[in-house]
């Protein structure tokens, strides 16, 4: 259930060689003009009260990771596939979630309160139990709800994370053709954003690298008349990252019935 921004943060820590095919402008970009229709729908999005959600995510692409020493790549550059599909359900209160990977919909991760259960192998005890309150909190937030590890740029409500992302749009936010998704009419908007501007705790060196080579993400958002972001498509395309993540809301405010794995199948 990790967000694309979380993967970017991990890549920074691993020493990815940032050489992006984007405009290398050291100055901060001017904020994008927001269409009036989007402003109206954003106001509605802020008012949504969503406590639980069922969603799907499909990722396609890869990340290139290299170790770097004194500005030079050391060893082989690894190409890590991020092709995956998952179905998830998450509840904010009570705090719990469950994630199923692949077409077989095998449960891979269960979170109940501050306890995280992860399927890490076969055998008689495939589940590993960890007590990690902070990590558990991030896992029980559905996509775009918001992450305490990200900067707050004024996003509020159930989809504060998406509002923060739209707040850092650069260039022009475009209104596209209307689309029908799962029987619901939607308004479509596309924008370019710099997701790394939401990362907390960047070093001066990280900030310098990102100013010289900003990472641009193409964002396409499908909003219902009520302001619900029923589908969001994120595309990163650079020398080291090529990935498209499509997140779709399947249902909201539904019961999330999650049970811990049997104790006989769990290790601490």
C-alpha positions in Angstrom: 0.0 0.0 0.0 3.0 2.2 -0.2 2.5 5.5 -2.2 4.6 6.5 -5.1 6.0 9.3 -3.0 7.2 6.7 -0.4 9.0 4.8 -3.1 10.7 8.1 -4.2 11.9 8.7 -0.7 13.3 5.2 -0.5 15.1 5.7 -3.8 16.7 8.9 -2.5 18.0 7.0 0.5 19.3 4.2 -1.7 21.3 6.6 -3.8 19.4 6.7 -7.1 21.3 8.6 -9.8 18.9 11.5 -10.4 19.2 12.4 -14.1 15.7 13.3 -15.1 14.3 14.4 -18.5 12.7 17.5 -17.1 13.4 21.2 -17.2 16.4 21.9 -15.0 15.4 25.2 -13.4 17.0 26.1 -10.1 14.2 28.6 -9.3 11.0 27.4 -7.7 8.3 27.0 -10.3 5.3 29.3 -10.4 2.0 27.8 -9.1 -0.4 26.6 -11.8 -3.6 28.3 -12.6 -6.5 26.2 -11.3 -9.7 25.9 -13.5 -12.8 27.2 -11.9 -14.5 23.8 -12.2 -11.6 22.1 -10.4 -11.7 24.7 -7.6 -15.4 23.9 -7.1 -14.8 20.2 -7.0 -11.8 20.6 -4.6 -14.1 22.5 -2.2 -16.5 19.6 -2.3 -13.6 17.1 -1.9 -12.6 18.9 1.4 -16.1 18.3 2.7 -16.2 14.6 2.1 -16.3 12.4 5.2 -14.9 9.0 4.2 -14.0 6.7 7.0 -13.4 3.6 5.0 -12.6 2.7 1.4 -12.1 -0.3 -0.9 -9.7 0.4 -3.7 -7.5 -1.1 -6.4 -4.0 -0.1 -7.5 -2.2 -1.2 -10.7 1.5 -0.4 -11.1 3.5 -0.8 -14.3 7.2 0.1 -14.8 10.6 -0.1 -13.2 13.1 1.8 -11.0 16.9 1.9 -11.7 18.9 2.0 -8.5 22.7 2.5 -8.2 25.1 3.1 -5.4 27.1 6.3 -5.7 30.5 7.3 -4.3 32.1 10.7 -4.9 29.6 11.4 -7.7 30.3 8.2 -9.5 28.2 5.0 -9.8 29.7 2.1 -8.0 28.8 -1.4 -9.1 26.0 -2.5 -11.4 22.9 -0.5 -11.8 19.9 -2.5 -10.7 16.6 -2.4 -12.5 13.8 -3.2 -10.1 10.4 -4.1 -11.5 7.4 -2.5 -9.9 4.8 -4.3 -11.9 2.0 -5.2 -9.5 -1.7 -5.2 -8.8 -3.5 -5.1 -5.5 -6.9 -4.8 -3.9 -7.1 -3.1 -0.6 -9.6 -2.1 2.1 -8.9 0.3 4.9 -10.8 1.8 7.8 -9.6 4.9 9.8 -11.8 4.2 12.8 -11.5 1.4 14.0 -7.9 1.4 12.5 -7.5 -1.7 10.3 -6.7 -2.7 6.8 -6.1 -5.7 4.5 -4.2 -5.9 1.2 -4.5 -8.6 -1.4 -1.9 -9.0 -4.2 -2.4 -10.3 -7.7 -5.2 -12.0 -9.5 -5.5 -14.7 -6.9 -6.2 -12.1 -4.2 -4.1 -13.7 -1.6 -3.9 -11.7 1.6 -0.4 -10.3 2.0 -0.8 -7.7 4.7 -3.2 -7.2 7.6 -3.2 -4.3 10.0 -5.2 -4.1 13.2 -4.6 -1.1 15.4 -0.8 -0.8 15.9 -0.1 -4.4 14.9 1.1 -5.3 11.4 0.9 -8.9 10.0 2.9 -9.5 6.9 3.0 -12.8 4.8 6.7 -13.4 4.3 6.9 -17.0 3.2 5.4 -20.5 3.2 5.5 -23.3 5.7 3.5 -23.6 8.8 4.0 -20.0 10.0 3.9 -17.7 7.0 2.8 -14.6 8.9 5.1 -12.3 10.8 3.6 -10.1 13.5 5.1 -6.6 14.4 4.0 -3.9 16.8 4.8 -0.7 14.9 2.3 2.1 15.7 3.7 4.7 13.3 4.0 2.3 10.4 0.6 0.8 11.1 -1.0 4.2 11.0 0.3 4.9 7.5 -0.9 1.5 6.3 -4.5 2.0 7.5 -4.8 5.2 5.5 -6.3 4.7 2.1 -4.6 6.2 -0.9 -4.4 10.0 -0.9 -5.8 10.4 2.6 -2.6 12.0 3.6 0.7 10.9 5.2 2.2 12.4 8.4 5.6 12.0 6.7 4.6 14.5 4.0 4.5 18.3 4.2 1.1 19.9 4.7 0.3 22.4 2.0 -3.2 23.1 3.2 -4.9 19.8 2.2 -7.8 19.0 4.5 -10.5 16.3 4.7 -10.5 12.7 3.7 -8.3 13.3 0.6 -5.8 15.8 2.0 -2.9 14.1 0.4 -4.4 14.6 -3.1 -5.2 18.2 -2.4 -1.6 18.7 -1.3 -0.4 17.1 -4.5 -2.6 19.3 -6.6 -1.3 22.4 -4.7 2.2 21.9 -6.1 1.0 21.7 -9.8 3.3 23.6 -12.2 2.5 24.9 -15.6 -1.1 24.6 -16.7 -3.8 22.4 -15.1 -5.9 21.2 -18.0 -9.6 20.2 -18.0 -10.2 17.1 -20.2 -13.2 15.4 -21.6 -15.8 14.1 -19.3 -15.7 10.4 -18.7 -18.0 7.7 -17.2 -16.3 5.4 -14.7 -18.3 2.6 -13.1 -21.5 4.3 -14.1 -20.5 7.7 -12.6 -19.9 10.8 -14.7 -16.6 12.5 -13.9 -14.7 15.6 -14.8 -11.1 15.0 -15.8 -8.1 17.2 -15.0 -4.4 16.7 -15.8 -1.4 18.5 -14.4 2.3 18.2 -13.8 3.5 18.1 -10.2 6.8 17.8 -8.4 6.1 15.1 -5.7 9.5 15.5 -4.1 8.4 18.9 -2.8 6.2 17.1 -0.3 9.1 15.0 1.2 10.1 16.0 4.7 13.6 15.9 6.0 15.6 16.3 2.7 19.2 17.2 3.2 20.8 20.3 1.6 22.5 18.0 -0.9 19.1 16.3 -1.8 17.5 19.7 -2.2 20.4 20.9 -4.5 20.1 17.8 -6.7 16.4 18.1 -7.0 16.5 21.8 -7.9 19.0 21.0 -10.7 17.0 18.0 -11.9 13.4 18.3 -10.7 11.3 15.1 -10.8 8.1 15.7 -12.7 5.0 13.5 -12.3 2.1 13.6 -14.7 -1.2 13.5 -12.8 -4.6 12.7 -14.2 -7.6 13.0 -11.8 -11.2 11.9 -12.4 -13.6 13.6 -10.0 -17.3 12.8 -9.6 -19.9 15.5 -9.1 -19.5 15.1 -5.3 -15.7 15.7 -5.6 -14.8 12.0 -5.0 -11.4 11.2 -6.8 -12.8 7.9 -8.2 -9.6 7.4 -10.3 -6.1 8.9 -10.2 -3.4 8.1 -12.6 0.2 9.0 -11.7 3.0 8.7 -14.3 6.7 9.2 -13.5 9.0 9.1 -16.6 12.7 9.7 -16.2 16.1 8.1 -16.8 15.8 6.1 -13.5 12.1 5.8 -13.0 9.4 4.8 -15.4 6.1 3.9 -13.7 2.4 4.4 -14.0 0.2 3.8 -11.0 -3.6 3.8 -11.5 -5.6 4.0 -8.3 -9.4 3.5 -8.4 -12.0 3.7 -5.6 -14.3 0.7 -5.6 -16.5 1.7 -2.6 -16.5 4.1 0.3 -17.9 4.0 3.9 -18.3 0.2 3.9 -17.7 -2.2 6.7 -14.0 -3.4 6.8 -14.0 -6.8 8.5 -10.4 -7.8 9.1 -9.3 -10.7 11.3 -5.8 -11.4 12.5 -4.2 -14.6 11.1 -4.5 -17.7 13.3 -1.9 -17.7 16.1 -0.6 -21.1 15.0 0.4 -19.5 11.6 2.1 -16.4 13.1 5.5 -15.7 14.5 6.6 -12.6 16.5 
